[in-house]
């Protein structure tokens, strides 16, 4: 069963609210409610969070923001 929770990322103009879904194998996908962006992250072999897919352009700070919210939701 997929787990979901709401998350907010800091946008360039306004915050971006979306839903995070754990899709399995430690992969988390953020989809903005307004469909303006998507971001998928997972841990690399060293345990660091990295972007594995998503819309362009994106802010690199979103990876850390999303990872922090994932850790808080666990």
Protein Blocks (a to p, Z undefined) as FASTA:
>chain_A
ZZddddddddfkbccddddddebjhiacdddfklpaccdddddfkopacdfbdcddddfk
lmmmmmmmmmmmZZ
